[in-house]
Amino acid sequence: MGGGNGAKAAQKRERNAKNAGGTAKSQLKTNEKALNIQCSVCRATFLSTTRENALNDHSSNKHSKTVAECFPDFKAAAK
């Protein structure tokens, strides 16, 4: 039974942080805060960097609706 490299990477981050005198850093809380686009139908969340094409795919494939119906607060980034 082989273990994955995920545990090794976490141990290495912790060891390096301890050697540098800091604490191990995690992106989990930062990523959680960035999930600020939410589907009004199913409440699925998306990262703030999600592009309109991905939201359009979700709207049409999951709900047969438009982006405006599922994500009324979404404003496309200016090009």
Residue frames as qw, qx, qy, qz and C-alpha x, y, z in Angstrom:
[[0.000, 0.890, 0.457, 0.000, 0.00, 0.00, 0.00],
 [0.462, 0.180, 0.008, 0.868, 1.65, 3.18, -1.15],
 [0.094, -0.740, -0.395, 0.537, 0.97, 6.53, 0.44],
 [0.416, 0.826, 0.260, 0.280, 0.42, 9.60, -1.64],
 [0.512, 0.218, -0.131, 0.820, 2.80, 12.49, -1.94],
 [0.235, -0.776, -0.221, -0.542, 0.27, 14.84, -0.34],
 [0.727, -0.670, -0.117, 0.090, 1.32, 13.89, 3.19],
 [0.735, -0.066, 0.043, 0.673, 4.99, 14.26, 2.30],
 [0.222, 0.559, 0.174, 0.780, 4.38, 17.72, 0.86],
 [0.451, -0.804, -0.181, -0.342, 2.46, 18.81, 3.96],
 [0.804, -0.485, -0.057, 0.338, 5.22, 17.53, 6.23],
 [0.602, 0.173, 0.104, 0.773, 7.83, 19.35, 4.18],
 [0.035, -0.731, -0.189, -0.655, 5.87, 22.62, 4.34],
 [0.638, -0.753, -0.124, -0.103, 5.56, 22.30, 8.12],
 [0.814, -0.255, 0.020, 0.521, 9.26, 21.46, 8.51],
 [0.436, 0.391, 0.146, 0.797, 10.32, 24.38, 6.29],
 [0.245, -0.802, -0.180, -0.515, 8.03, 26.79, 8.14],
 [0.747, -0.646, -0.086, 0.130, 9.41, 25.64, 11.50],
 [0.733, -0.045, 0.082, 0.674, 12.97, 26.09, 10.25],
 [0.217, 0.526, 0.187, 0.801, 12.11, 29.57, 8.98],
 [0.105, -0.119, -0.540, 0.827, 10.55, 30.45, 12.35],
 [0.438, -0.023, -0.125, -0.890, 7.00, 30.82, 11.04],
 [0.613, 0.121, 0.687, -0.371, 3.93, 28.69, 10.81],
 [0.302, 0.155, 0.831, 0.441, 2.75, 26.50, 7.95],
 [0.322, 0.303, -0.047, -0.896, 0.60, 28.44, 5.50],
 [0.334, 0.326, 0.881, 0.076, -2.59, 27.09, 3.98],
 [0.110, -0.033, -0.396, -0.911, -4.63, 28.43, 1.07],
 [0.119, -0.427, -0.894, -0.069, -7.85, 26.78, 2.26],
 [0.054, -0.688, -0.487, 0.536, -9.27, 29.78, 4.14],
 [0.013, 0.452, -0.280, -0.847, -8.21, 32.18, 1.40],
 [0.099, -0.078, -0.823, -0.554, -9.86, 30.01, -1.25],
 [0.075, -0.544, -0.818, 0.171, -13.01, 29.73, 0.86],
 [0.002, 0.654, 0.222, -0.723, -13.31, 33.53, 1.03],
 [0.049, 0.328, -0.515, -0.791, -12.86, 33.79, -2.75],
 [0.026, 0.331, 0.911, 0.245, -15.94, 31.61, -3.41],
 [0.112, 0.400, 0.361, -0.835, -18.17, 34.64, -3.76],
 [0.448, 0.121, -0.445, -0.766, -20.20, 33.87, -6.91],
 [0.313, 0.076, 0.889, -0.326, -23.25, 31.80, -5.98],
 [0.197, -0.231, -0.759, -0.575, -25.93, 30.22, -8.15],
 [0.409, -0.125, 0.281, -0.859, -29.32, 31.47, -6.98],
 [0.807, -0.024, -0.367, -0.462, -30.96, 28.16, -7.98],
 [0.905, -0.108, -0.403, 0.087, -28.75, 25.47, -6.41],
 [0.450, -0.874, 0.179, -0.029, -26.46, 27.62, -4.23],
 [0.880, 0.082, 0.049, 0.466, -23.31, 26.21, -5.85],
 [0.199, -0.916, 0.121, 0.328, -20.35, 28.54, -5.29],
 [0.769, 0.487, 0.070, 0.407, -17.66, 29.61, -7.73],
 [0.551, -0.314, -0.032, 0.773, -14.37, 31.46, -7.36],
 [0.113, 0.842, 0.140, -0.509, -14.45, 35.18, -7.98],
 [0.066, -0.530, 0.588, 0.608, -12.11, 34.61, -10.94],
 [0.502, 0.294, 0.808, 0.086, -14.59, 32.32, -12.72],
 [0.032, 0.147, -0.436, -0.887, -15.27, 33.44, -16.27],
 [0.589, 0.224, 0.128, -0.765, -18.69, 33.97, -17.77],
 [0.585, 0.247, -0.680, -0.368, -18.29, 30.94, -20.08],
 [0.235, 0.020, -0.929, 0.287, -18.07, 28.57, -17.09],
 [0.284, 0.223, 0.547, -0.755, -21.10, 30.19, -15.46],
 [0.592, 0.295, -0.271, -0.700, -22.98, 29.94, -18.76],
 [0.459, 0.143, -0.869, -0.118, -22.14, 26.22, -18.93],
 [0.012, -0.116, -0.838, 0.534, -23.44, 25.72, -15.39],
 [0.412, 0.275, 0.242, -0.834, -26.63, 27.70, -16.06],
 [0.638, 0.291, -0.393, -0.595, -27.54, 25.95, -19.28],
 [0.476, 0.165, -0.863, -0.031, -26.41, 22.41, -18.38],
 [0.111, -0.102, -0.844, 0.515, -27.70, 22.22, -14.81],
 [0.184, 0.459, 0.565, -0.661, -30.78, 24.43, -14.91],
 [0.312, 0.501, 0.645, 0.485, -31.61, 25.22, -18.58],
 [0.080, -0.936, -0.273, 0.207, -31.50, 28.90, -17.66],
 [0.455, 0.763, -0.105, 0.448, -29.41, 31.94, -18.55],
 [0.510, 0.086, -0.438, 0.735, -26.48, 33.38, -16.62],
 [0.174, -0.371, 0.092, -0.908, -28.65, 36.35, -15.61],
 [0.750, -0.398, -0.276, -0.450, -31.28, 34.02, -14.10],
 [0.872, -0.216, -0.370, 0.236, -28.80, 31.93, -12.12],
 [0.572, -0.221, -0.181, 0.769, -26.28, 34.65, -11.25],
 [0.089, 0.906, 0.370, 0.184, -28.21, 37.95, -11.04],
 [0.337, -0.901, 0.103, 0.251, -25.33, 39.75, -9.26],
 [0.728, -0.102, 0.391, 0.554, -22.62, 38.63, -11.71],
 [0.298, 0.911, -0.068, -0.277, -21.02, 41.36, -13.77],
 [0.884, 0.291, 0.086, 0.357, -18.67, 40.33, -16.55],
 [0.497, -0.542, 0.140, 0.663, -15.19, 41.78, -16.37],
 [0.373, 0.867, -0.051, -0.327, -14.52, 44.63, -18.77],
 [0.871, 0.181, 0.258, 0.377, -12.40, 43.67, -21.74]]
